Amino acid sequence: MDKQIESEIQAKGLTTPRVVPADVEAEIASEHCFTAFDGALGAASNENESAEAAARIAMGMPLQLQLLTICVLVLHNGFTVTGESACASPENFDAEIGRKIARQNALQKIWPLLGFRLRDQLARPALTEADAAADLAGTPRPNR
């Protein structure tokens, strides 16, 4: 989320439960960024016994694979999200910028997942003392 928007939300005192940037970051267990070329080269290396054969395959790969950056975020629950960044002009390619953009695009996919989780939590009825007592006693919960 844009820092300016987050500041505005806080300034307006919108404090009811919501997903905040720290929640999104806290879900990430690991991060993996690479170009499509790296991925294709890795796949070629896995399929071929020799590094020599993989190098020959790499020489035949299109340059455009080096301009596509992919970021894979592995979340603590094992789910993965991906983000991509493609550069139209090879002259403008910058690996660091590509990784940042791909990561931001992956982060944007976590927000709705956490929003859905939060909405589920908010929709659950509160457990009353009477409900807890009935649960412990093994009897039906009282009607509301």
C-alpha positions as CSV (number, residue, x, y, z in Angstrom):
1,M,0.0,0.0,0.0
2,D,1.2,3.5,-0.8
3,K,2.7,5.2,2.3
4,Q,0.8,8.3,1.7
5,I,-2.5,6.4,1.7
6,E,-1.5,4.6,5.0
7,S,-0.7,8.0,6.6
8,E,-4.0,9.4,5.5
9,I,-5.9,6.4,7.0
10,Q,-4.0,6.8,10.3
11,A,-4.6,10.6,10.3
12,K,-8.3,10.1,9.9
13,G,-8.3,7.7,12.9
14,L,-9.7,4.7,11.0
15,T,-8.8,2.3,13.7
16,T,-11.3,-0.6,13.4
17,P,-9.7,-4.0,12.5
18,R,-8.1,-3.8,9.1
19,V,-5.1,-5.2,7.2
20,V,-2.1,-3.0,7.5
21,P,1.3,-3.1,5.6
22,A,3.0,-4.7,8.6
23,D,0.5,-7.6,8.4
24,V,1.3,-8.2,4.8
25,E,5.1,-8.2,5.5
26,A,4.6,-10.5,8.5
27,E,3.1,-13.2,6.3
28,I,6.2,-13.6,4.2
29,A,8.4,-16.6,5.1
30,S,10.8,-16.4,2.2
31,E,11.3,-14.4,-1.0
32,H,12.8,-15.5,-4.3
33,C,13.5,-13.2,-7.2
34,F,14.9,-14.3,-10.6
35,T,14.6,-13.6,-14.3
36,A,12.8,-15.9,-16.6
37,F,16.2,-16.6,-18.2
38,D,17.4,-17.8,-14.8
39,G,14.4,-20.0,-14.5
40,A,14.7,-21.4,-18.0
41,L,18.4,-22.0,-17.5
42,G,17.7,-23.8,-14.2
43,A,15.0,-26.0,-16.0
44,A,17.5,-26.8,-18.8
45,S,20.2,-27.7,-16.2
46,N,17.7,-30.0,-14.5
47,E,16.8,-31.7,-17.7
48,N,20.4,-32.2,-18.9
49,E,23.2,-34.1,-17.2
50,S,26.0,-31.7,-18.2
51,A,26.5,-28.0,-17.6
52,E,27.8,-27.9,-21.2
53,A,24.5,-28.9,-22.6
54,A,22.7,-26.4,-20.5
55,A,25.1,-23.6,-21.7
56,R,24.3,-24.5,-25.3
57,I,20.6,-24.3,-24.6
58,A,21.1,-20.9,-22.8
59,M,22.8,-19.5,-25.9
60,G,19.6,-20.2,-27.9
61,M,17.2,-18.6,-25.4
62,P,15.7,-15.3,-26.4
63,L,17.0,-12.1,-24.8
64,Q,13.5,-11.2,-23.7
65,L,13.7,-13.8,-21.0
66,Q,16.4,-11.7,-19.3
67,L,14.0,-8.7,-19.2
68,L,11.2,-10.5,-17.2
69,T,11.7,-10.6,-13.5
70,I,9.7,-12.9,-11.3
71,C,9.3,-12.6,-7.5
72,V,7.9,-15.6,-5.6
73,L,6.8,-14.9,-2.0
74,V,6.3,-18.0,0.2
75,L,3.9,-17.3,3.0
76,H,4.1,-18.8,6.5
77,N,1.2,-21.1,5.7
78,G,2.9,-22.5,2.6
79,F,0.9,-20.6,0.1
80,T,2.8,-18.8,-2.7
81,V,2.1,-15.6,-4.6
82,T,4.0,-14.2,-7.6
83,G,4.7,-10.9,-9.0
84,E,6.3,-10.0,-12.3
85,S,8.1,-7.1,-13.9
86,A,8.7,-6.9,-17.6
87,C,11.0,-4.3,-19.2
88,A,10.1,-3.2,-22.8
89,S,13.5,-1.8,-23.7
90,P,16.6,-3.8,-23.0
91,E,18.5,-0.6,-22.5
92,N,16.3,0.3,-19.6
93,F,16.6,-3.0,-17.7
94,D,17.8,-2.7,-14.2
95,A,17.8,-5.9,-12.1
96,E,17.3,-4.1,-8.8
97,I,14.4,-2.1,-10.1
98,G,12.9,-5.2,-11.7
99,R,13.0,-7.1,-8.4
100,K,11.4,-4.2,-6.5
101,I,8.6,-3.9,-9.0
102,A,8.0,-7.7,-9.1
103,R,8.0,-7.8,-5.3
104,Q,5.5,-4.9,-5.1
105,N,3.2,-6.8,-7.6
106,A,3.5,-9.9,-5.5
107,L,2.6,-8.0,-2.3
108,Q,-0.5,-6.6,-3.9
109,K,-1.8,-10.2,-4.2
110,I,-1.5,-10.8,-0.4
111,W,-3.8,-7.9,0.6
112,P,-7.1,-9.5,-0.7
113,L,-6.1,-12.9,1.0
114,L,-5.6,-11.2,4.3
115,G,-8.7,-9.1,3.8
116,F,-10.7,-12.3,3.3
117,R,-9.2,-13.9,6.4
118,L,-10.0,-10.8,8.5
119,R,-13.6,-10.6,7.2
120,D,-14.0,-14.3,8.2
121,Q,-12.8,-13.5,11.7
122,L,-15.1,-10.5,12.0
123,A,-18.1,-12.4,10.7
124,R,-17.7,-15.1,13.4
125,P,-20.2,-14.7,16.3
126,A,-18.6,-13.9,19.6
127,L,-18.3,-16.8,22.0
128,T,-20.3,-15.9,25.1
129,E,-19.7,-17.3,28.6
130,A,-23.0,-19.2,28.2
131,D,-21.7,-20.7,24.9
132,A,-18.4,-21.7,26.6
133,A,-20.2,-23.3,29.5
134,A,-22.4,-25.3,27.2
135,D,-19.4,-26.4,25.2
136,L,-17.6,-27.6,28.3
137,A,-20.7,-29.4,29.6
138,G,-21.3,-31.0,26.2
139,T,-24.7,-29.5,25.9
140,P,-26.2,-27.4,23.0
141,R,-25.4,-23.7,23.1
142,P,-28.3,-21.5,24.3
143,N,-30.4,-19.8,21.6
144,R,-29.6,-16.2,20.9
